[in-house]
């Protein structure tokens, strides 16, 4: 079995007691129709700071100020080849929105996002979020709400 490991960051961006969330499109290859927070995998030769800022800006048009990482978790990406597995290790980072209006204008097609919104933290319903991030969402809510 061939295993690869990739690193990702997810930004829990807060502004005025609202969390910035994105929804995967219904034709997304992974987690179709579920909500999550912006972020993504680290690219070759990219710094951690640039990775998180780039991913959030590409996906939402928002410029962030990272405050602190607060949780690590992992998951496996689905594969058509059972002998190959990709494990993603991710850091959840609490961030503040610095500036920018939400927009999908910077997205690349592989982002597979069909909606962006700010949601009141008190109104978050975990049932609509990607299952592999539910524990991280609970930790976020316990710590920051």
Secondary structure as GFF3:
##gff-version 3
##sequence-region A 1 145
A	DSSP	beta_strand	2	15	.	.	.	ID=ss1
A	DSSP	beta_strand	18	24	.	.	.	ID=ss2
A	DSSP	beta_strand	35	36	.	.	.	ID=ss3
A	DSSP	beta_strand	39	41	.	.	.	ID=ss4
A	DSSP	alpha_helix	48	60	.	.	.	ID=ss5
A	DSSP	beta_strand	63	77	.	.	.	ID=ss6
A	DSSP	beta_strand	84	99	.	.	.	ID=ss7
A	DSSP	three_ten_helix	109	111	.	.	.	ID=ss8
A	DSSP	beta_strand	113	120	.	.	.	ID=ss9
A	DSSP	three_ten_helix	121	123	.	.	.	ID=ss10
A	DSSP	three_ten_helix	126	128	.	.	.	ID=ss11
A	DSSP	three_ten_helix	131	133	.	.	.	ID=ss12
A	DSSP	alpha_helix	134	144	.	.	.	ID=ss13
###
